[in-house]
């Protein structure tokens, strides 16, 4: 019988201990192999860690950049070339590498685009600083040099920047592919997955931002913009809806699928009889008592529906659910209703329709109703997904970008691409200056810094 040789691990650097049950376990002493870095060695190791992160993102930069496949711990796959998304899903242990993640995050929150470029630039600066440290230059001196160079670069950018023209009198002119605002927004989509629907997504971004922008204050309220993704259909089926959408249906299948001139009661109270807030127990010992209880519930339901009818509402949107009896009474009274609408969606509907959120039926009156020109229940694809679309709302600035795609990955990446383009248009409304791409601005800044560097004395 053949014998299998097994190599025993080296336990010379280990001790045997016992747990509370008396079972032995081995503790390996590896502290001796760990070293602590000091001074310049620590700085060099930090630079190398940051350089490693930067080199990962470098291949995703620009129109010829490659997408990354990200696999989460639970096996979910995500495909993207968005720098902030890639970095946020990377499991980094080095603290300096985590700072680059924060750099990308702050770029995303403040500017909205350029999340990959900012990390690649930081990595390139650290590369050069590594060479300078090798020559014996102190890190603080290098940092001061970078600070001076950045001021020169910014002042140079202000000199070479051109002002683009935004037509504030006729906003439709900005949707023309020859307009400068349209071209600028289109540039940000060149390296994205939606490049095959380039003009369509650019038009969506420009139209959405101009619809919610306050051009006098040069401000854009992103709270009024909702980006909704629905699986099924092609990217080219994506469109702008002047209103809001919610992933709900009317509570009863026999309710009308379209409501015109909708006066909407937005409720955060349930369609059910009131209950004591303390613990309670109800004993019913006879048929009469049960009938009395049933009549009480019926009366309460009728009273609630009367409050809604008297206010002039012809559509109810409720944050909570209601049972079949209430649903049947709503149908009988020709009062379409939507139930289980989330808190954030309730707020969005209130903003869009100009309505007030009502916590009690007694507080409901005509002044608190929201208005929408048309409310439609829409059905999608073979999976028969449903959605409610509220159009021609009282607040004309509320806009929803509906993105269609064959799968979730495509929709997620298209949503990120559209968000980047929205941010570009918003930034141009805030500050209408542009610099030219293709490395032209970078080379100009490089020459300006080089020229200033030659004037410096040792």
VEXDREN-2710 file (C-alpha; in Angstrom, 1 decimal):
% VEXDREN-2710
k/r/px/py/pz
1/UNK/0.0/0.0/0.0
2/UNK/1.5/3.3/-1.1
3/UNK/2.2/5.8/1.6
4/UNK/1.6/9.5/1.1
5/UNK/4.3/11.8/2.5
6/UNK/3.0/14.9/4.3
7/UNK/5.2/17.8/5.1
8/UNK/4.6/19.1/8.6
9/UNK/4.5/22.9/9.0
10/UNK/7.3/24.6/10.8
11/UNK/6.0/25.2/14.4
12/UNK/9.4/26.3/15.9
13/UNK/8.0/29.8/16.0
14/UNK/4.7/28.9/17.7
15/UNK/3.3/28.3/21.1
16/UNK/0.5/26.0/22.2
17/UNK/-2.3/27.5/24.3
18/UNK/-5.6/26.1/25.6
19/UNK/-9.1/27.6/25.4
20/UNK/-11.7/27.7/28.2
21/UNK/-12.7/24.1/27.4
22/UNK/-9.2/22.8/27.7
23/UNK/-8.8/22.3/23.9
24/UNK/-5.3/23.1/22.6
25/UNK/-4.7/25.6/19.8
26/UNK/-1.6/27.0/18.2
27/UNK/-0.5/30.7/18.2
28/UNK/2.1/31.5/15.5
29/UNK/4.5/34.3/16.4
30/UNK/4.7/36.5/13.3
31/UNK/5.2/39.8/15.0
32/UNK/8.9/39.6/14.5
33/UNK/8.5/39.6/10.7
34/UNK/6.5/42.8/10.8
35/UNK/8.4/46.0/10.3
36/UNK/7.5/49.6/11.0
37/UNK/8.4/52.2/8.3
38/UNK/9.7/55.6/9.3
39/UNK/10.6/58.9/7.5
40/UNK/11.3/58.8/3.8
41/UNK/10.7/55.0/3.6
42/UNK/7.1/55.6/4.8
43/UNK/6.5/58.4/2.3
44/UNK/7.8/56.1/-0.5
45/UNK/5.5/53.3/0.5
46/UNK/2.5/55.6/0.5
47/UNK/3.4/56.9/-2.9
48/UNK/3.7/53.3/-4.3
49/UNK/0.2/52.4/-2.9
50/UNK/-1.4/55.5/-4.4
51/UNK/0.4/54.8/-7.7
52/UNK/-1.0/51.2/-7.8
53/UNK/-4.6/52.6/-7.5
54/UNK/-3.9/55.2/-10.1
55/UNK/-2.5/52.6/-12.5
56/UNK/-5.8/50.6/-12.2
57/UNK/-7.9/53.6/-13.2
58/UNK/-5.5/54.7/-16.0
59/UNK/-6.8/52.1/-18.4
60/UNK/-10.4/53.4/-18.0
61/UNK/-9.6/57.0/-19.1
62/UNK/-10.8/58.5/-22.3
63/UNK/-12.8/57.2/-25.3
64/UNK/-10.3/54.3/-25.8
65/UNK/-10.5/53.4/-22.1
66/UNK/-11.7/50.0/-21.1
67/UNK/-14.6/49.2/-18.8
68/UNK/-14.0/47.3/-15.6
69/UNK/-15.9/44.2/-14.4
70/UNK/-16.6/44.6/-10.7
71/UNK/-17.7/41.6/-8.7
72/UNK/-19.2/42.3/-5.2
73/UNK/-18.7/39.8/-2.3
74/UNK/-22.2/38.4/-2.9
75/UNK/-21.4/37.7/-6.6
76/UNK/-23.2/40.7/-8.2
77/UNK/-21.5/41.9/-11.4
78/UNK/-21.2/45.5/-12.3
79/UNK/-19.5/46.9/-15.5
80/UNK/-18.4/50.5/-15.5
81/UNK/-15.7/53.0/-16.5
82/UNK/-16.8/55.6/-13.9
83/UNK/-13.8/56.3/-11.6
84/UNK/-15.9/57.0/-8.5
85/UNK/-17.9/53.8/-8.9
86/UNK/-14.8/51.6/-9.5
87/UNK/-13.0/53.1/-6.4
88/UNK/-16.0/52.9/-4.1
89/UNK/-16.3/49.1/-4.8
90/UNK/-12.5/48.4/-4.4
91/UNK/-11.5/46.8/-1.0
92/UNK/-8.5/48.9/-0.1
93/UNK/-6.5/48.4/3.1
94/UNK/-3.9/51.1/2.6
95/UNK/-4.9/54.5/4.1
96/UNK/-3.3/56.6/1.4
97/UNK/-5.2/54.6/-1.3
98/UNK/-8.4/55.3/0.6
99/UNK/-7.6/59.0/0.4
100/UNK/-7.7/58.7/-3.4
101/UNK/-11.2/57.2/-3.1
102/UNK/-12.2/60.3/-1.0
103/UNK/-10.6/62.5/-3.7
104/UNK/-12.7/60.8/-6.4
105/UNK/-15.8/61.0/-4.2
106/UNK/-15.4/64.8/-3.6
107/UNK/-14.9/65.3/-7.3
108/UNK/-18.1/63.4/-8.0
109/UNK/-20.1/65.4/-5.4
110/UNK/-18.7/68.8/-6.3
111/UNK/-18.3/68.6/-10.1
112/UNK/-20.1/65.4/-11.1
113/UNK/-17.6/64.3/-13.9
114/UNK/-13.9/63.8/-14.2
115/UNK/-13.7/61.2/-11.4
116/UNK/-11.2/59.1/-13.3
117/UNK/-9.0/61.9/-14.5
118/UNK/-8.6/63.5/-11.1
119/UNK/-7.1/60.2/-9.7
120/UNK/-4.9/59.7/-12.7
121/UNK/-3.6/63.2/-12.4
122/UNK/-2.9/62.7/-8.6
123/UNK/-1.1/59.5/-9.4
124/UNK/1.1/61.3/-12.0
125/UNK/2.0/64.0/-9.6
126/UNK/2.9/61.4/-7.0
127/UNK/5.1/59.6/-9.6
128/UNK/7.1/62.8/-10.2
129/UNK/7.3/63.5/-6.4
130/UNK/8.8/60.0/-6.0
131/UNK/11.6/60.9/-8.4
132/UNK/12.2/64.2/-6.5
133/UNK/12.4/62.4/-3.1
134/UNK/14.9/59.9/-4.6
135/UNK/17.1/63.0/-5.4
136/UNK/16.9/64.0/-1.7
137/UNK/14.4/66.9/-1.9
138/UNK/12.2/67.2/1.2
139/UNK/8.5/66.3/0.8
140/UNK/7.3/69.7/2.2
141/UNK/9.4/71.5/-0.4
142/UNK/7.8/69.4/-3.1
143/UNK/4.3/70.1/-1.7
144/UNK/5.0/73.8/-1.7
145/UNK/6.2/73.6/-5.3
146/UNK/3.0/71.8/-6.4
147/UNK/0.9/74.5/-4.6
148/UNK/2.6/77.3/-6.5
149/UNK/2.3/75.4/-9.8
150/UNK/-1.4/74.8/-9.2
151/UNK/-2.0/78.6/-8.8
152/UNK/-0.1/79.3/-12.0
153/UNK/-2.1/76.5/-13.8
154/UNK/-5.4/77.9/-12.6
155/UNK/-4.6/81.5/-13.6
156/UNK/-3.5/80.2/-17.0
157/UNK/-6.8/78.3/-17.4
158/UNK/-8.7/81.5/-16.7
159/UNK/-6.7/83.3/-19.4
160/UNK/-7.3/80.7/-22.1
161/UNK/-10.9/79.9/-21.2
162/UNK/-13.6/80.8/-23.7
163/UNK/-17.2/81.9/-22.8
164/UNK/-19.9/79.8/-24.4
165/UNK/-23.3/81.4/-25.3
166/UNK/-26.4/80.1/-23.6
167/UNK/-29.6/81.3/-25.3
168/UNK/-31.7/82.3/-22.3
169/UNK/-34.5/83.9/-24.5
170/UNK/-35.2/80.9/-26.6
171/UNK/-34.2/77.7/-24.7
172/UNK/-35.1/75.5/-27.6
173/UNK/-32.1/76.8/-29.5
174/UNK/-29.8/75.1/-26.9
175/UNK/-31.2/71.7/-28.0
176/UNK/-29.7/72.3/-31.5
177/UNK/-26.7/69.9/-32.1
178/UNK/-24.7/73.0/-33.3
179/UNK/-25.2/74.9/-30.1
180/UNK/-22.2/75.2/-27.8
181/UNK/-24.0/73.9/-24.7
182/UNK/-25.1/70.8/-26.7
183/UNK/-21.5/70.1/-27.9
184/UNK/-20.1/70.5/-24.3
185/UNK/-22.6/68.0/-22.9
186/UNK/-21.9/65.6/-25.8
187/UNK/-18.2/65.6/-25.0
188/UNK/-18.8/64.1/-21.6
189/UNK/-20.7/61.1/-23.1
190/UNK/-18.0/60.2/-25.7
191/UNK/-16.4/57.6/-23.5
192/UNK/-19.6/56.2/-22.0
193/UNK/-21.7/53.2/-22.9
194/UNK/-24.5/55.4/-24.4
195/UNK/-22.2/56.7/-27.2
196/UNK/-24.4/54.9/-29.8
197/UNK/-27.3/57.1/-28.7
198/UNK/-25.0/60.1/-28.4
199/UNK/-27.3/62.9/-29.6
200/UNK/-30.4/61.5/-27.9
201/UNK/-28.8/61.3/-24.4
202/UNK/-27.2/64.7/-24.9
203/UNK/-30.6/66.3/-25.8
204/UNK/-32.1/64.6/-22.7
205/UNK/-29.4/66.0/-20.4
206/UNK/-29.7/69.6/-21.8
207/UNK/-33.5/69.6/-21.9
208/UNK/-33.7/68.2/-18.3
209/UNK/-31.3/70.8/-16.8
210/UNK/-32.8/73.8/-18.7
211/UNK/-36.3/72.7/-17.6
212/UNK/-35.4/72.9/-13.9
213/UNK/-32.7/75.7/-14.1
214/UNK/-33.1/79.1/-12.6
215/UNK/-31.2/81.1/-15.2
216/UNK/-31.4/84.4/-13.3
217/UNK/-29.7/83.0/-10.2
218/UNK/-27.6/80.6/-12.3
219/UNK/-28.6/77.7/-10.2
220/UNK/-30.0/74.2/-10.9
221/UNK/-32.0/72.2/-8.3
222/UNK/-31.1/68.6/-8.8
223/UNK/-33.9/67.6/-6.3
224/UNK/-36.4/68.3/-9.1
225/UNK/-34.7/65.8/-11.4
226/UNK/-35.5/62.1/-11.0
227/UNK/-33.7/59.4/-13.1
228/UNK/-35.7/56.2/-13.4
229/UNK/-34.5/53.0/-15.0
230/UNK/-36.8/50.3/-16.4
231/UNK/-35.6/47.0/-17.8
232/UNK/-36.8/46.0/-21.3
233/UNK/-36.6/47.9/-24.6
234/UNK/-33.6/49.5/-26.1
235/UNK/-31.5/52.5/-25.0
236/UNK/-33.1/54.5/-27.8
237/UNK/-36.5/54.1/-26.1
238/UNK/-35.2/56.4/-23.2
239/UNK/-37.1/59.7/-23.0
240/UNK/-37.8/62.7/-20.8
241/UNK/-41.2/62.9/-18.9
242/UNK/-42.4/66.3/-17.9
243/UNK/-43.5/65.2/-14.5
244/UNK/-42.8/62.3/-12.1
245/UNK/-43.1/58.5/-12.2
246/UNK/-43.7/55.9/-9.4
247/UNK/-43.5/52.1/-9.5
248/UNK/-47.1/51.6/-8.5
249/UNK/-50.4/50.7/-10.0
250/UNK/-54.0/51.7/-9.2
251/UNK/-55.1/49.7/-6.1
252/UNK/-58.0/48.0/-8.0
253/UNK/-57.7/46.4/-11.5
254/UNK/-61.1/47.9/-12.5
255/UNK/-60.1/51.5/-11.7
256/UNK/-59.5/53.6/-14.9
257/UNK/-56.0/53.5/-16.3
258/UNK/-56.0/57.2/-17.2
259/UNK/-57.2/60.1/-15.1
260/UNK/-57.4/63.6/-16.8
261/UNK/-57.2/66.8/-14.8
262/UNK/-56.3/64.9/-11.7
263/UNK/-56.8/66.7/-8.3
264/UNK/-54.7/64.6/-6.0
265/UNK/-55.2/64.0/-2.3
266/UNK/-51.8/63.1/-0.9
267/UNK/-52.4/61.2/2.4
268/UNK/-50.1/59.8/5.1
269/UNK/-53.1/58.4/7.1
270/UNK/-54.4/54.9/6.3
271/UNK/-57.9/54.1/5.0
272/UNK/-59.0/52.2/8.0
273/UNK/-60.9/52.8/11.3
274/UNK/-58.9/54.5/14.0
275/UNK/-57.3/52.2/16.7
276/UNK/-56.3/53.1/20.3
277/UNK/-52.6/53.6/20.6
278/UNK/-52.4/51.7/23.8
279/UNK/-52.7/47.9/24.0
280/UNK/-56.3/47.0/23.6
281/UNK/-58.5/44.0/23.6
282/UNK/-62.0/43.7/22.0
283/UNK/-64.4/41.0/23.2
284/UNK/-67.3/40.2/20.9
285/UNK/-69.7/37.7/22.5
286/UNK/-72.8/38.1/20.2
287/UNK/-73.9/38.5/16.6
288/UNK/-75.4/42.0/17.4
289/UNK/-72.0/43.2/18.7
290/UNK/-70.3/41.9/15.6
291/UNK/-72.9/43.7/13.4
292/UNK/-72.4/46.9/15.4
293/UNK/-68.7/46.7/14.8
294/UNK/-69.2/46.1/11.1
295/UNK/-71.5/49.0/10.8
296/UNK/-69.0/51.2/12.7
297/UNK/-66.3/50.3/10.3
298/UNK/-68.6/50.9/7.3
299/UNK/-69.5/54.3/8.6
300/UNK/-65.9/55.2/9.2
301/UNK/-64.9/54.2/5.6
302/UNK/-67.8/56.2/4.2
303/UNK/-66.9/59.2/6.4
304/UNK/-63.3/59.0/5.0
305/UNK/-64.4/58.8/1.4
306/UNK/-66.8/61.7/2.0
307/UNK/-63.9/63.9/3.3
308/UNK/-62.0/63.1/0.1
309/UNK/-65.0/63.7/-2.2
310/UNK/-65.9/67.0/-0.4
311/UNK/-62.4/68.3/-1.0
312/UNK/-62.9/67.9/-4.7
313/UNK/-60.2/65.2/-5.2
314/UNK/-60.6/62.7/-8.0
315/UNK/-57.4/60.7/-7.2
316/UNK/-56.0/59.5/-3.9
317/UNK/-52.3/58.7/-3.2
318/UNK/-51.8/57.0/0.2
319/UNK/-48.6/56.2/2.0
320/UNK/-50.2/53.3/3.8
321/UNK/-52.2/50.4/2.6
322/UNK/-56.0/49.7/2.9
323/UNK/-57.9/46.5/2.9
324/UNK/-60.3/45.1/0.3
325/UNK/-63.4/46.6/1.8
326/UNK/-61.9/50.2/1.6
327/UNK/-60.7/49.4/-1.9
328/UNK/-64.1/48.2/-3.0
329/UNK/-65.8/51.4/-1.6
330/UNK/-63.2/53.6/-3.4
331/UNK/-64.1/51.8/-6.6
332/UNK/-67.8/52.2/-6.0
333/UNK/-67.4/55.9/-5.4
334/UNK/-65.3/56.2/-8.7
335/UNK/-62.3/57.4/-6.7
336/UNK/-59.0/55.9/-8.2
337/UNK/-56.4/55.3/-5.5
338/UNK/-52.8/54.3/-5.2
339/UNK/-51.5/52.6/-2.0
340/UNK/-48.1/51.8/-0.4
341/UNK/-46.3/54.8/-1.9
342/UNK/-42.9/55.4/-0.2
343/UNK/-42.1/58.5/1.8
344/UNK/-39.5/59.9/-0.7
345/UNK/-42.0/59.3/-3.6
346/UNK/-44.8/61.0/-1.6
347/UNK/-42.5/64.1/-1.2
348/UNK/-41.6/64.1/-4.9
349/UNK/-45.3/63.9/-5.9
350/UNK/-46.1/66.8/-3.5
351/UNK/-43.3/69.0/-4.9
352/UNK/-44.3/68.2/-8.5
353/UNK/-48.1/68.6/-8.1
354/UNK/-47.9/71.5/-5.7
355/UNK/-50.0/69.6/-3.2
356/UNK/-49.7/69.4/0.6
357/UNK/-49.1/66.1/2.4
358/UNK/-52.2/65.6/4.7
359/UNK/-51.8/63.5/7.9
360/UNK/-55.6/63.5/8.8
361/UNK/-58.8/63.2/6.8
362/UNK/-60.3/66.1/8.8
363/UNK/-57.5/68.5/7.5
364/UNK/-58.2/67.7/3.8
365/UNK/-59.6/70.6/1.7
366/UNK/-59.3/71.9/-1.8
367/UNK/-56.3/74.2/-1.1
368/UNK/-54.2/71.1/-0.2
369/UNK/-54.8/69.1/-3.4
370/UNK/-52.1/68.6/-6.0
371/UNK/-52.7/68.9/-9.7
372/UNK/-51.6/66.8/-12.7
373/UNK/-53.0/67.2/-16.2
374/UNK/-52.8/63.5/-16.8
375/UNK/-52.1/60.4/-14.7
376/UNK/-51.5/57.2/-16.7
377/UNK/-50.8/53.6/-15.7
378/UNK/-48.2/52.3/-18.2
379/UNK/-47.3/48.7/-18.8
380/UNK/-43.8/47.6/-20.0
381/UNK/-42.6/44.7/-22.1
382/UNK/-43.3/41.0/-21.7
383/UNK/-42.7/41.1/-17.9
384/UNK/-45.7/43.4/-17.6
385/UNK/-44.0/45.8/-15.3
386/UNK/-46.3/48.7/-14.4
387/UNK/-45.6/52.4/-13.6
388/UNK/-47.7/55.4/-12.9
389/UNK/-46.8/58.6/-14.9
390/UNK/-47.9/62.0/-13.6
391/UNK/-47.6/64.5/-16.5
392/UNK/-48.4/68.3/-16.9
393/UNK/-48.0/68.9/-13.1
394/UNK/-48.6/72.2/-11.3
395/UNK/-44.8/72.5/-10.8
396/UNK/-43.6/72.7/-14.4
397/UNK/-40.0/72.3/-13.3
398/UNK/-40.3/68.6/-12.1
399/UNK/-38.7/66.3/-14.7
400/UNK/-38.1/62.5/-14.9
401/UNK/-35.5/60.9/-17.2
402/UNK/-36.8/57.4/-18.0
403/UNK/-34.0/55.1/-19.1
404/UNK/-34.7/51.9/-20.9
405/UNK/-32.2/49.0/-21.4
406/UNK/-32.0/45.3/-21.9
407/UNK/-30.6/44.5/-18.4
408/UNK/-29.8/46.1/-15.0
409/UNK/-26.1/46.6/-15.7
410/UNK/-26.8/48.6/-18.9
411/UNK/-29.4/50.8/-17.1
412/UNK/-27.1/51.4/-14.1
413/UNK/-24.2/52.5/-16.4
414/UNK/-26.5/54.6/-18.6
415/UNK/-27.8/56.3/-15.4
416/UNK/-24.3/57.2/-14.3
417/UNK/-23.5/58.5/-17.8
418/UNK/-26.6/60.7/-17.9
419/UNK/-25.8/62.0/-14.4
420/UNK/-22.3/63.0/-15.5
421/UNK/-23.8/64.9/-18.5
422/UNK/-26.4/66.6/-16.3
423/UNK/-23.6/67.8/-14.1
424/UNK/-21.7/69.2/-17.1
425/UNK/-24.7/71.2/-18.2
426/UNK/-25.3/72.4/-14.6
427/UNK/-21.7/73.5/-14.3
428/UNK/-21.9/75.5/-17.5
429/UNK/-25.1/77.3/-16.3
430/UNK/-23.2/78.2/-13.1
431/UNK/-20.1/79.3/-14.9
432/UNK/-20.3/79.6/-18.7
433/UNK/-16.5/79.2/-19.4
434/UNK/-14.9/76.2/-21.2
435/UNK/-11.4/75.1/-22.0
436/UNK/-10.6/72.9/-25.0
437/UNK/-10.0/69.2/-24.6
438/UNK/-7.8/66.6/-26.2
439/UNK/-4.9/67.6/-23.9
440/UNK/-4.8/71.2/-25.2
441/UNK/-5.5/72.8/-21.8
442/UNK/-3.1/70.5/-20.0
443/UNK/-0.2/71.3/-22.4
444/UNK/-0.9/75.0/-22.1
445/UNK/-0.8/74.8/-18.3
446/UNK/2.4/72.6/-18.6
447/UNK/4.1/75.3/-20.7
448/UNK/3.0/78.1/-18.3
449/UNK/4.4/76.2/-15.3
450/UNK/7.6/75.4/-17.1
451/UNK/8.1/79.0/-18.1
452/UNK/7.6/80.1/-14.5
453/UNK/9.8/77.3/-13.2
454/UNK/12.7/78.6/-15.4
455/UNK/12.4/82.0/-13.7
456/UNK/12.8/80.5/-10.2
457/UNK/16.2/80.9/-8.5
458/UNK/17.8/78.2/-6.4
END
